[in-house]
Amino acid sequence: MNANSVRRSLIVCAMHRKKVNKKELARFLNLSYPTMLHKLKNPEEFKIGQAKKLCEYLNIELHELITLKNYKQ
C-alpha cells in the first residue's frame, strides 16, 4: 500500500467515524464537490491550510497525515 492509499484510508475512516459525507466535507473546506473528490483520490494535492482544516475537522493529527507516523508497512 503506497503513502497516498494510506492517507486516503486515514481520511475516509475519520469521515466514517465522524459521520461526515464528501459533500459536507467539500462544503466545510469551501471546495467544489468534483475538486473534493479529486483531492480525496490524491491527498498529496491538499494545500497545507486545507490539510490543517481537514485534520481539525476530522480529529486527525496533521503530523500523522503528513508523515504517516503510525503507519506500519
PDB file with SEQRES, HELIX, SHEET and CRYST1 records, atoms N, CA, C and O in Angstrom:
SEQRES   1 A   73  MET ASN ALA ASN SER VAL ARG ARG SER LEU ILE VAL CYS          
SEQRES   2 A   73  ALA MET HIS ARG LYS LYS VAL ASN LYS LYS GLU LEU ALA          
SEQRES   3 A   73  ARG PHE LEU ASN LEU SER TYR PRO THR MET LEU HIS LYS          
SEQRES   4 A   73  LEU LYS ASN PRO GLU GLU PHE LYS ILE GLY GLN ALA LYS          
SEQRES   5 A   73  LYS LEU CYS GLU TYR LEU ASN ILE GLU LEU HIS GLU LEU          
SEQRES   6 A   73  ILE THR LEU LYS ASN TYR LYS GLN                              
HELIX    1 AA1 ALA A    3  LYS A   18  1                                  16    
HELIX    2 AA2 LYS A   22  LEU A   29  1                                   8    
HELIX    3 AA3 TYR A   33  LYS A   41  1                                   9    
HELIX    4 AA4 PRO A   43  GLU A   45  5                                   3    
HELIX    5 AA5 ILE A   48  LEU A   58  1                                  11    
HELIX    6 AA6 LEU A   62  THR A   67  1                                   6    
CRYST1    1.000    1.000    1.000  90.00  90.00  90.00 P 1           1          
ATOM      1  N   MET A   1       0.848  -1.171   0.000  1.00  0.00           N  
ATOM      2  CA  MET A   1       0.000   0.000   0.000  1.00  0.00           C  
ATOM      3  C   MET A   1       0.899   1.241   0.000  1.00  0.00           C  
ATOM      4  O   MET A   1       1.774   1.379   0.856  1.00  0.00           O  
ATOM      5  N   ASN A   2       0.681   2.134  -0.956  1.00  0.00           N  
ATOM      6  CA  ASN A   2       1.533   3.321  -1.025  1.00  0.00           C  
ATOM      7  C   ASN A   2       1.030   4.407  -0.074  1.00  0.00           C  
ATOM      8  O   ASN A   2      -0.051   4.289   0.503  1.00  0.00           O  
ATOM      9  N   ALA A   3       1.820   5.451   0.079  1.00  0.00           N  
ATOM     10  CA  ALA A   3       1.520   6.523   1.034  1.00  0.00           C  
ATOM     11  C   ALA A   3       0.176   7.183   0.753  1.00  0.00           C  
ATOM     12  O   ALA A   3      -0.571   7.475   1.687  1.00  0.00           O  
ATOM     13  N   ASN A   4      -0.143   7.421  -0.513  1.00  0.00           N  
ATOM     14  CA  ASN A   4      -1.424   8.058  -0.839  1.00  0.00           C  
ATOM     15  C   ASN A   4      -2.597   7.172  -0.462  1.00  0.00           C  
ATOM     16  O   ASN A   4      -3.618   7.672   0.013  1.00  0.00           O  
ATOM     17  N   SER A   5      -2.475   5.887  -0.660  1.00  0.00           N  
ATOM     18  CA  SER A   5      -3.547   4.959  -0.270  1.00  0.00           C  
ATOM     19  C   SER A   5      -3.760   4.992   1.238  1.00  0.00           C  
ATOM     20  O   SER A   5      -4.894   4.954   1.716  1.00  0.00           O  
ATOM     21  N   VAL A   6      -2.669   5.062   1.973  1.00  0.00           N  
ATOM     22  CA  VAL A   6      -2.757   5.117   3.433  1.00  0.00           C  
ATOM     23  C   VAL A   6      -3.427   6.422   3.862  1.00  0.00           C  
ATOM     24  O   VAL A   6      -4.306   6.413   4.725  1.00  0.00           O  
ATOM     25  N   ARG A   7      -3.019   7.538   3.267  1.00  0.00           N  
ATOM     26  CA  ARG A   7      -3.637   8.834   3.598  1.00  0.00           C  
ATOM     27  C   ARG A   7      -5.128   8.820   3.275  1.00  0.00           C  
ATOM     28  O   ARG A   7      -5.952   9.277   4.068  1.00  0.00           O  
ATOM     29  N   ARG A   8      -5.458   8.296   2.114  1.00  0.00           N  
ATOM     30  CA  ARG A   8      -6.859   8.216   1.694  1.00  0.00           C  
ATOM     31  C   ARG A   8      -7.662   7.393   2.706  1.00  0.00           C  
ATOM     32  O   ARG A   8      -8.756   7.796   3.101  1.00  0.00           O  
ATOM     33  N   SER A   9      -7.133   6.262   3.119  1.00  0.00           N  
ATOM     34  CA  SER A   9      -7.809   5.407   4.097  1.00  0.00           C  
ATOM     35  C   SER A   9      -7.970   6.108   5.440  1.00  0.00           C  
ATOM     36  O   SER A   9      -9.015   6.001   6.082  1.00  0.00           O  
ATOM     37  N   LEU A  10      -6.947   6.816   5.857  1.00  0.00           N  
ATOM     38  CA  LEU A  10      -6.998   7.564   7.112  1.00  0.00           C  
ATOM     39  C   LEU A  10      -8.116   8.602   7.082  1.00  0.00           C  
ATOM     40  O   LEU A  10      -8.864   8.740   8.049  1.00  0.00           O  
ATOM     41  N   ILE A  11      -8.228   9.327   5.980  1.00  0.00           N  
ATOM     42  CA  ILE A  11      -9.263  10.355   5.832  1.00  0.00           C  
ATOM     43  C   ILE A  11     -10.648   9.718   5.780  1.00  0.00           C  
ATOM     44  O   ILE A  11     -11.563  10.170   6.469  1.00  0.00           O  
ATOM     45  N   VAL A  12     -10.806   8.680   4.975  1.00  0.00           N  
ATOM     46  CA  VAL A  12     -12.115   8.032   4.822  1.00  0.00           C  
ATOM     47  C   VAL A  12     -12.571   7.416   6.153  1.00  0.00           C  
ATOM     48  O   VAL A  12     -13.747   7.514   6.505  1.00  0.00           O  
ATOM     49  N   CYS A  13     -11.671   6.798   6.876  1.00  0.00           N  
ATOM     50  CA  CYS A  13     -12.031   6.222   8.177  1.00  0.00           C  
ATOM     51  C   CYS A  13     -12.466   7.314   9.156  1.00  0.00           C  
ATOM     52  O   CYS A  13     -13.430   7.137   9.902  1.00  0.00           O  
ATOM     53  N   ALA A  14     -11.757   8.435   9.150  1.00  0.00           N  
ATOM     54  CA  ALA A  14     -12.121   9.556  10.023  1.00  0.00           C  
ATOM     55  C   ALA A  14     -13.478  10.129   9.629  1.00  0.00           C  
ATOM     56  O   ALA A  14     -14.271  10.500  10.494  1.00  0.00           O  
ATOM     57  N   MET A  15     -13.747  10.203   8.328  1.00  0.00           N  
ATOM     58  CA  MET A  15     -15.051  10.678   7.868  1.00  0.00           C  
ATOM     59  C   MET A  15     -16.151   9.737   8.359  1.00  0.00           C  
ATOM     60  O   MET A  15     -17.209  10.185   8.800  1.00  0.00           O  
ATOM     61  N   HIS A  16     -15.900   8.461   8.282  1.00  0.00           N  
ATOM     62  CA  HIS A  16     -16.876   7.468   8.724  1.00  0.00           C  
ATOM     63  C   HIS A  16     -17.133   7.593  10.230  1.00  0.00           C  
ATOM     64  O   HIS A  16     -18.281   7.564  10.676  1.00  0.00           O  
ATOM     65  N   ARG A  17     -16.057   7.731  11.005  1.00  0.00           N  
ATOM     66  CA  ARG A  17     -16.196   7.880  12.463  1.00  0.00           C  
ATOM     67  C   ARG A  17     -17.023   9.111  12.823  1.00  0.00           C  
ATOM     68  O   ARG A  17     -17.844   9.075  13.740  1.00  0.00           O  
ATOM     69  N   LYS A  18     -16.794  10.203  12.089  1.00  0.00           N  
ATOM     70  CA  LYS A  18     -17.484  11.460  12.383  1.00  0.00           C  
ATOM     71  C   LYS A  18     -18.843  11.537  11.675  1.00  0.00           C  
ATOM     72  O   LYS A  18     -19.612  12.473  11.898  1.00  0.00           O  
ATOM     73  N   LYS A  19     -19.129  10.556  10.830  1.00  0.00           N  
ATOM     74  CA  LYS A  19     -20.380  10.519  10.062  1.00  0.00           C  
ATOM     75  C   LYS A  19     -20.533  11.758   9.178  1.00  0.00           C  
ATOM     76  O   LYS A  19     -21.571  12.418   9.164  1.00  0.00           O  
ATOM     77  N   VAL A  20     -19.459  12.045   8.441  1.00  0.00           N  
ATOM     78  CA  VAL A  20     -19.413  13.171   7.511  1.00  0.00           C  
ATOM     79  C   VAL A  20     -19.333  12.600   6.105  1.00  0.00           C  
ATOM     80  O   VAL A  20     -18.545  11.690   5.847  1.00  0.00           O  
ATOM     81  N   ASN A  21     -20.144  13.128   5.194  1.00  0.00           N  
ATOM     82  CA  ASN A  21     -20.044  12.660   3.815  1.00  0.00           C  
ATOM     83  C   ASN A  21     -19.173  13.614   2.999  1.00  0.00           C  
ATOM     84  O   ASN A  21     -18.772  14.673   3.482  1.00  0.00           O  
ATOM     85  N   LYS A  22     -18.892  13.232   1.779  1.00  0.00           N  
ATOM     86  CA  LYS A  22     -17.981  14.010   0.928  1.00  0.00           C  
ATOM     87  C   LYS A  22     -18.525  15.395   0.619  1.00  0.00           C  
ATOM     88  O   LYS A  22     -17.761  16.358   0.551  1.00  0.00           O  
ATOM     89  N   LYS A  23     -19.829  15.509   0.431  1.00  0.00           N  
ATOM     90  CA  LYS A  23     -20.424  16.819   0.139  1.00  0.00           C  
ATOM     91  C   LYS A  23     -20.292  17.754   1.341  1.00  0.00           C  
ATOM     92  O   LYS A  23     -19.997  18.938   1.177  1.00  0.00           O  
ATOM     93  N   GLU A  24     -20.506  17.232   2.534  1.00  0.00           N  
ATOM     94  CA  GLU A  24     -20.361  18.056   3.740  1.00  0.00           C  
ATOM     95  C   GLU A  24     -18.906  18.497   3.919  1.00  0.00           C  
ATOM     96  O   GLU A  24     -18.632  19.639   4.288  1.00  0.00           O  
ATOM     97  N   LEU A  25     -17.997  17.587   3.654  1.00  0.00           N  
ATOM     98  CA  LEU A  25     -16.581  17.919   3.777  1.00  0.00           C  
ATOM     99  C   LEU A  25     -16.178  18.962   2.744  1.00  0.00           C  
ATOM    100  O   LEU A  25     -15.426  19.886   3.055  1.00  0.00           O  
ATOM    101  N   ALA A  26     -16.667  18.823   1.528  1.00  0.00           N  
ATOM    102  CA  ALA A  26     -16.381  19.810   0.479  1.00  0.00           C  
ATOM    103  C   ALA A  26     -16.888  21.184   0.899  1.00  0.00           C  
ATOM    104  O   ALA A  26     -16.186  22.184   0.750  1.00  0.00           O  
ATOM    105  N   ARG A  27     -18.100  21.229   1.421  1.00  0.00           N  
ATOM    106  CA  ARG A  27     -18.685  22.496   1.872  1.00  0.00           C  
ATOM    107  C   ARG A  27     -17.842  23.105   2.991  1.00  0.00           C  
ATOM    108  O   ARG A  27     -17.565  24.304   2.984  1.00  0.00           O  
ATOM    109  N   PHE A  28     -17.434  22.267   3.960  1.00  0.00           N  
ATOM    110  CA  PHE A  28     -16.629  22.747   5.082  1.00  0.00           C  
ATOM    111  C   PHE A  28     -15.300  23.326   4.603  1.00  0.00           C  
ATOM    112  O   PHE A  28     -14.843  24.347   5.118  1.00  0.00           O  
ATOM    113  N   LEU A  29     -14.682  22.677   3.621  1.00  0.00           N  
ATOM    114  CA  LEU A  29     -13.381  23.131   3.115  1.00  0.00           C  
ATOM    115  C   LEU A  29     -13.512  24.196   2.022  1.00  0.00           C  
ATOM    116  O   LEU A  29     -12.517  24.681   1.484  1.00  0.00           O  
ATOM    117  N   ASN A  30     -14.758  24.546   1.709  1.00  0.00           N  
ATOM    118  CA  ASN A  30     -15.022  25.548   0.667  1.00  0.00           C  
ATOM    119  C   ASN A  30     -14.448  25.114  -0.684  1.00  0.00           C  
ATOM    120  O   ASN A  30     -13.822  25.901  -1.395  1.00  0.00           O  
ATOM    121  N   LEU A  31     -14.679  23.839  -1.018  1.00  0.00           N  
ATOM    122  CA  LEU A  31     -14.236  23.275  -2.284  1.00  0.00           C  
ATOM    123  C   LEU A  31     -15.459  22.798  -3.060  1.00  0.00           C  
ATOM    124  O   LEU A  31     -16.479  22.453  -2.463  1.00  0.00           O  
ATOM    125  N   SER A  32     -15.360  22.777  -4.369  1.00  0.00           N  
ATOM    126  CA  SER A  32     -16.439  22.179  -5.149  1.00  0.00           C  
ATOM    127  C   SER A  32     -16.400  20.670  -4.918  1.00  0.00           C  
ATOM    128  O   SER A  32     -15.371  20.109  -4.540  1.00  0.00           O  
ATOM    129  N   TYR A  33     -17.530  20.033  -5.151  1.00  0.00           N  
ATOM    130  CA  TYR A  33     -17.597  18.583  -4.954  1.00  0.00           C  
ATOM    131  C   TYR A  33     -16.610  17.835  -5.865  1.00  0.00           C  
ATOM    132  O   TYR A  33     -15.919  16.934  -5.388  1.00  0.00           O  
ATOM    133  N   PRO A  34     -16.521  18.183  -7.169  1.00  0.00           N  
ATOM    134  CA  PRO A  34     -15.531  17.485  -8.011  1.00  0.00           C  
ATOM    135  C   PRO A  34     -14.088  17.681  -7.528  1.00  0.00           C  
ATOM    136  O   PRO A  34     -13.275  16.760  -7.597  1.00  0.00           O  
ATOM    137  N   THR A  35     -13.779  18.882  -7.043  1.00  0.00           N  
ATOM    138  CA  THR A  35     -12.430  19.137  -6.515  1.00  0.00           C  
ATOM    139  C   THR A  35     -12.189  18.295  -5.274  1.00  0.00           C  
ATOM    140  O   THR A  35     -11.102  17.748  -5.093  1.00  0.00           O  
ATOM    141  N   MET A  36     -13.201  18.190  -4.416  1.00  0.00           N  
ATOM    142  CA  MET A  36     -13.078  17.372  -3.207  1.00  0.00           C  
ATOM    143  C   MET A  36     -12.822  15.916  -3.567  1.00  0.00           C  
ATOM    144  O   MET A  36     -11.965  15.268  -2.967  1.00  0.00           O  
ATOM    145  N   LEU A  37     -13.564  15.398  -4.549  1.00  0.00           N  
ATOM    146  CA  LEU A  37     -13.353  14.011  -4.986  1.00  0.00           C  
ATOM    147  C   LEU A  37     -11.927  13.809  -5.494  1.00  0.00           C  
ATOM    148  O   LEU A  37     -11.289  12.802  -5.186  1.00  0.00           O  
ATOM    149  N   HIS A  38     -11.433  14.768  -6.269  1.00  0.00           N  
ATOM    150  CA  HIS A  38     -10.075  14.673  -6.808  1.00  0.00           C  
ATOM    151  C   HIS A  38      -9.046  14.667  -5.668  1.00  0.00           C  
ATOM    152  O   HIS A  38      -8.101  13.878  -5.680  1.00  0.00           O  
ATOM    153  N   LYS A  39      -9.239  15.548  -4.695  1.00  0.00           N  
ATOM    154  CA  LYS A  39      -8.271  15.628  -3.594  1.00  0.00           C  
ATOM    155  C   LYS A  39      -8.345  14.395  -2.695  1.00  0.00           C  
ATOM    156  O   LYS A  39      -7.330  13.984  -2.133  1.00  0.00           O  
ATOM    157  N   LEU A  40      -9.509  13.812  -2.553  1.00  0.00           N  
ATOM    158  CA  LEU A  40      -9.597  12.577  -1.769  1.00  0.00           C  
ATOM    159  C   LEU A  40      -8.888  11.425  -2.472  1.00  0.00           C  
ATOM    160  O   LEU A  40      -8.324  10.546  -1.820  1.00  0.00           O  
ATOM    161  N   LYS A  41      -8.920  11.431  -3.798  1.00  0.00           N  
ATOM    162  CA  LYS A  41      -8.195  10.395  -4.549  1.00  0.00           C  
ATOM    163  C   LYS A  41      -6.698  10.658  -4.551  1.00  0.00           C  
ATOM    164  O   LYS A  41      -5.894   9.734  -4.675  1.00  0.00           O  
ATOM    165  N   ASN A  42      -6.332  11.932  -4.414  1.00  0.00           N  
ATOM    166  CA  ASN A  42      -4.924  12.357  -4.456  1.00  0.00           C  
ATOM    167  C   ASN A  42      -4.643  13.269  -3.265  1.00  0.00           C  
ATOM    168  O   ASN A  42      -4.468  14.474  -3.448  1.00  0.00           O  
ATOM    169  N   PRO A  43      -4.596  12.721  -2.048  1.00  0.00           N  
ATOM    170  CA  PRO A  43      -4.481  13.560  -0.858  1.00  0.00           C  
ATOM    171  C   PRO A  43      -3.223  14.417  -0.797  1.00  0.00           C  
ATOM    172  O   PRO A  43      -3.180  15.400  -0.057  1.00  0.00           O  
ATOM    173  N   GLU A  44      -2.208  14.058  -1.560  1.00  0.00           N  
ATOM    174  CA  GLU A  44      -0.990  14.886  -1.562  1.00  0.00           C  
ATOM    175  C   GLU A  44      -1.246  16.246  -2.191  1.00  0.00           C  
ATOM    176  O   GLU A  44      -0.408  17.140  -2.074  1.00  0.00           O  
ATOM    177  N   GLU A  45      -2.379  16.423  -2.852  1.00  0.00           N  
ATOM    178  CA  GLU A  45      -2.688  17.698  -3.501  1.00  0.00           C  
ATOM    179  C   GLU A  45      -3.414  18.688  -2.592  1.00  0.00           C  
ATOM    180  O   GLU A  45      -3.683  19.819  -2.999  1.00  0.00           O  
ATOM    181  N   PHE A  46      -3.735  18.272  -1.359  1.00  0.00           N  
ATOM    182  CA  PHE A  46      -4.292  19.238  -0.420  1.00  0.00           C  
ATOM    183  C   PHE A  46      -3.230  20.275  -0.105  1.00  0.00           C  
ATOM    184  O   PHE A  46      -2.073  19.928   0.130  1.00  0.00           O  
ATOM    185  N   LYS A  47      -3.611  21.539  -0.098  1.00  0.00           N  
ATOM    186  CA  LYS A  47      -2.708  22.598   0.352  1.00  0.00           C  
ATOM    187  C   LYS A  47      -2.590  22.465   1.865  1.00  0.00           C  
ATOM    188  O   LYS A  47      -3.458  21.879   2.511  1.00  0.00           O  
ATOM    189  N   ILE A  48      -1.527  23.004   2.421  1.00  0.00           N  
ATOM    190  CA  ILE A  48      -1.286  22.877   3.860  1.00  0.00           C  
ATOM    191  C   ILE A  48      -2.465  23.417   4.673  1.00  0.00           C  
ATOM    192  O   ILE A  48      -2.893  22.782   5.637  1.00  0.00           O  
ATOM    193  N   GLY A  49      -2.984  24.566   4.298  1.00  0.00           N  
ATOM    194  CA  GLY A  49      -4.118  25.141   5.019  1.00  0.00           C  
ATOM    195  C   GLY A  49      -5.348  24.249   4.943  1.00  0.00           C  
ATOM    196  O   GLY A  49      -6.071  24.100   5.928  1.00  0.00           O  
ATOM    197  N   GLN A  50      -5.584  23.661   3.791  1.00  0.00           N  
ATOM    198  CA  GLN A  50      -6.719  22.747   3.619  1.00  0.00           C  
ATOM    199  C   GLN A  50      -6.511  21.485   4.464  1.00  0.00           C  
ATOM    200  O   GLN A  50      -7.436  21.006   5.120  1.00  0.00           O  
ATOM    201  N   ALA A  51      -5.295  20.960   4.440  1.00  0.00           N  
ATOM    202  CA  ALA A  51      -4.986  19.751   5.210  1.00  0.00           C  
ATOM    203  C   ALA A  51      -5.153  20.018   6.701  1.00  0.00           C  
ATOM    204  O   ALA A  51      -5.669  19.173   7.432  1.00  0.00           O  
ATOM    205  N   LYS A  52      -4.718  21.187   7.152  1.00  0.00           N  
ATOM    206  CA  LYS A  52      -4.848  21.541   8.565  1.00  0.00           C  
ATOM    207  C   LYS A  52      -6.318  21.623   8.963  1.00  0.00           C  
ATOM    208  O   LYS A  52      -6.719  21.098  10.001  1.00  0.00           O  
ATOM    209  N   LYS A  53      -7.111  22.281   8.136  1.00  0.00           N  
ATOM    210  CA  LYS A  53      -8.543  22.426   8.404  1.00  0.00           C  
ATOM    211  C   LYS A  53      -9.231  21.052   8.376  1.00  0.00           C  
ATOM    212  O   LYS A  53     -10.072  20.754   9.224  1.00  0.00           O  
ATOM    213  N   LEU A  54      -8.868  20.237   7.407  1.00  0.00           N  
ATOM    214  CA  LEU A  54      -9.402  18.882   7.291  1.00  0.00           C  
ATOM    215  C   LEU A  54      -9.103  18.079   8.555  1.00  0.00           C  
ATOM    216  O   LEU A  54      -9.986  17.424   9.108  1.00  0.00           O  
ATOM    217  N   CYS A  55      -7.873  18.135   8.998  1.00  0.00           N  
ATOM    218  CA  CYS A  55      -7.463  17.375  10.181  1.00  0.00           C  
ATOM    219  C   CYS A  55      -8.178  17.856  11.434  1.00  0.00           C  
ATOM    220  O   CYS A  55      -8.609  17.046  12.255  1.00  0.00           O  
ATOM    221  N   GLU A  56      -8.304  19.156  11.585  1.00  0.00           N  
ATOM    222  CA  GLU A  56      -9.007  19.690  12.750  1.00  0.00           C  
ATOM    223  C   GLU A  56     -10.459  19.222  12.751  1.00  0.00           C  
ATOM    224  O   GLU A  56     -10.991  18.837  13.792  1.00  0.00           O  
ATOM    225  N   TYR A  57     -11.093  19.255  11.592  1.00  0.00           N  
ATOM    226  CA  TYR A  57     -12.495  18.871  11.473  1.00  0.00           C  
ATOM    227  C   TYR A  57     -12.707  17.386  11.738  1.00  0.00           C  
ATOM    228  O   TYR A  57     -13.683  16.995  12.380  1.00  0.00           O  
ATOM    229  N   LEU A  58     -11.793  16.564  11.244  1.00  0.00           N  
ATOM    230  CA  LEU A  58     -11.934  15.114  11.362  1.00  0.00           C  
ATOM    231  C   LEU A  58     -11.196  14.518  12.565  1.00  0.00           C  
ATOM    232  O   LEU A  58     -11.191  13.302  12.757  1.00  0.00           O  
ATOM    233  N   ASN A  59     -10.578  15.378  13.368  1.00  0.00           N  
ATOM    234  CA  ASN A  59      -9.822  14.930  14.551  1.00  0.00           C  
ATOM    235  C   ASN A  59      -8.681  13.982  14.180  1.00  0.00           C  
ATOM    236  O   ASN A  59      -8.503  12.925  14.786  1.00  0.00           O  
ATOM    237  N   ILE A  60      -7.926  14.387  13.178  1.00  0.00           N  
ATOM    238  CA  ILE A  60      -6.728  13.652  12.751  1.00  0.00           C  
ATOM    239  C   ILE A  60      -5.540  14.560  13.070  1.00  0.00           C  
ATOM    240  O   ILE A  60      -5.627  15.777  12.911  1.00  0.00           O  
ATOM    241  N   GLU A  61      -4.461  13.985  13.507  1.00  0.00           N  
ATOM    242  CA  GLU A  61      -3.240  14.768  13.721  1.00  0.00           C  
ATOM    243  C   GLU A  61      -2.623  15.104  12.363  1.00  0.00           C  
ATOM    244  O   GLU A  61      -2.366  14.209  11.558  1.00  0.00           O  
ATOM    245  N   LEU A  62      -2.386  16.384  12.112  1.00  0.00           N  
ATOM    246  CA  LEU A  62      -1.787  16.810  10.846  1.00  0.00           C  
ATOM    247  C   LEU A  62      -0.440  16.119  10.632  1.00  0.00           C  
ATOM    248  O   LEU A  62      -0.130  15.664   9.531  1.00  0.00           O  
ATOM    249  N   HIS A  63       0.345  16.048  11.691  1.00  0.00           N  
ATOM    250  CA  HIS A  63       1.660  15.401  11.608  1.00  0.00           C  
ATOM    251  C   HIS A  63       1.518  13.940  11.161  1.00  0.00           C  
ATOM    252  O   HIS A  63       2.320  13.440  10.372  1.00  0.00           O  
ATOM    253  N   GLU A  64       0.497  13.275  11.674  1.00  0.00           N  
ATOM    254  CA  GLU A  64       0.274  11.869  11.305  1.00  0.00           C  
ATOM    255  C   GLU A  64      -0.127  11.746   9.841  1.00  0.00           C  
ATOM    256  O   GLU A  64       0.332  10.838   9.147  1.00  0.00           O  
ATOM    257  N   LEU A  65      -0.980  12.652   9.365  1.00  0.00           N  
ATOM    258  CA  LEU A  65      -1.409  12.619   7.962  1.00  0.00           C  
ATOM    259  C   LEU A  65      -0.231  12.865   7.024  1.00  0.00           C  
ATOM    260  O   LEU A  65      -0.118  12.227   5.978  1.00  0.00           O  
ATOM    261  N   ILE A  66       0.632  13.784   7.399  1.00  0.00           N  
ATOM    262  CA  ILE A  66       1.760  14.141   6.528  1.00  0.00           C  
ATOM    263  C   ILE A  66       2.850  13.076   6.572  1.00  0.00           C  
ATOM    264  O   ILE A  66       3.348  12.645   5.531  1.00  0.00           O  
ATOM    265  N   THR A  67       3.219  12.653   7.777  1.00  0.00           N  
ATOM    266  CA  THR A  67       4.360  11.750   7.905  1.00  0.00           C  
ATOM    267  C   THR A  67       3.980  10.274   7.956  1.00  0.00           C  
ATOM    268  O   THR A  67       4.829   9.398   7.793  1.00  0.00           O  
ATOM    269  N   LEU A  68       2.696  10.010   8.183  1.00  0.00           N  
ATOM    270  CA  LEU A  68       2.211   8.636   8.375  1.00  0.00           C  
ATOM    271  C   LEU A  68       2.965   7.967   9.518  1.00  0.00           C  
ATOM    272  O   LEU A  68       3.357   6.802   9.441  1.00  0.00           O  
ATOM    273  N   LYS A  69       3.152   8.744  10.579  1.00  0.00           N  
ATOM    274  CA  LYS A  69       3.924   8.348  11.758  1.00  0.00           C  
ATOM    275  C   LYS A  69       3.518   6.992  12.322  1.00  0.00           C  
ATOM    276  O   LYS A  69       4.381   6.215  12.730  1.00  0.00           O  
ATOM    277  N   ASN A  70       2.235   6.698  12.352  1.00  0.00           N  
ATOM    278  CA  ASN A  70       1.770   5.438  12.947  1.00  0.00           C  
ATOM    279  C   ASN A  70       1.557   4.333  11.927  1.00  0.00           C  
ATOM    280  O   ASN A  70       1.011   3.281  12.261  1.00  0.00           O  
ATOM    281  N   TYR A  71       1.977   4.554  10.698  1.00  0.00           N  
ATOM    282  CA  TYR A  71       1.782   3.560   9.637  1.00  0.00           C  
ATOM    283  C   TYR A  71       2.910   2.544   9.673  1.00  0.00           C  
ATOM    284  O   TYR A  71       4.090   2.895   9.674  1.00  0.00           O  
ATOM    285  N   LYS A  72       2.525   1.287   9.703  1.00  0.00           N  
ATOM    286  CA  LYS A  72       3.491   0.186   9.668  1.00  0.00           C  
ATOM    287  C   LYS A  72       3.341  -0.562   8.357  1.00  0.00           C  
ATOM    288  O   LYS A  72       2.245  -1.011   8.024  1.00  0.00           O  
ATOM    289  N   GLN A  73       4.421  -0.701   7.612  1.00  0.00           N  
ATOM    290  CA  GLN A  73       4.369  -1.446   6.343  1.00  0.00           C  
ATOM    291  C   GLN A  73       4.501  -2.910   6.564  1.00  0.00           C  
ATOM    292  O   GLN A  73       4.478  -3.684   5.606  1.00  0.00           O  
TER     293      GLN A  73                                                      
END                                                                             
